[in-house]
Each structure stands twice: as structure tokens, then as C-alpha cells.
Amino acid sequence: MFWERMTTLFGEGYADSVAKDQVLSTLGGRTVNKALAEGEDAKKVWRAVCETFNVPESLR
């Protein structure tokens, strides 16, 4: 579900780039991939992505 939302929001290629390259302060200075690899809850990671990229409520 998480990756489906990421690809819907950013497109397939850009979603991968965001996940591996974008450091999010709301994730403690980690990337999406690093946070997930370290066991962070996917819902928390998704909320961090939404907050960082100002995702409209209708897409959250």
C-alpha cells in the first residue's frame, strides 16, 4: 500500500528517487528507505512524506 501511494503521488521513477535521496527532518534526518529499513512504521513514514511535500488531504 505504501509504495502504491508513493507511485501514485510522484510517479514510478520519481517515487524511487524521493525514497532513496530525500532526507526528511520529520524522520530524524533519514530517507524514506532508511526509515523503513530501520523498522519505522510505514504509516509514520507516509505522514512524514505528506507533511514534507504538502500532500492534499484527499490524497493522504
C-alpha positions in Angstrom: 0.0 0.0 0.0 2.8 2.4 0.9 4.6 2.1 -2.4 1.3 2.3 -4.4 0.7 5.7 -2.7 4.2 6.8 -3.4 4.0 6.0 -7.1 0.5 7.5 -7.4 1.8 10.7 -5.8 5.2 11.0 -7.6 5.2 8.6 -10.5 7.2 5.4 -10.6 10.7 6.8 -11.3 10.4 9.9 -9.1 9.0 7.9 -6.2 12.1 5.8 -6.1 14.3 8.9 -6.2 12.3 10.6 -3.4 12.6 7.4 -1.3 16.3 7.0 -1.6 17.5 10.6 -1.9 15.2 12.9 0.0 16.2 13.3 3.7 13.2 14.2 5.8 13.6 16.1 9.1 10.4 14.6 10.4 12.1 11.2 10.1 15.0 12.2 12.1 17.2 13.2 9.1 16.6 9.8 7.4 15.4 8.9 3.9 12.2 7.0 3.4 14.2 3.9 2.6 16.4 4.1 5.6 13.5 4.8 8.0 11.6 1.8 6.6 14.7 -0.4 6.7 15.2 0.5 10.3 11.7 -0.7 11.2 9.8 2.7 11.2 6.1 2.2 10.9 5.0 2.8 7.3 2.1 5.0 8.4 4.5 7.3 10.2 6.8 7.4 7.1 3.8 8.2 4.9 2.7 11.0 7.2 6.2 12.4 7.0 6.1 12.3 3.2 2.7 14.0 3.2 3.9 16.7 5.6 7.2 17.4 3.7 5.6 17.6 0.3 2.3 19.3 1.3 0.1 16.4 0.1 -3.5 17.4 0.0 -5.8 15.7 2.5 -7.7 14.0 -0.4 -4.5 12.0 -1.3 -3.4 11.1 2.2 
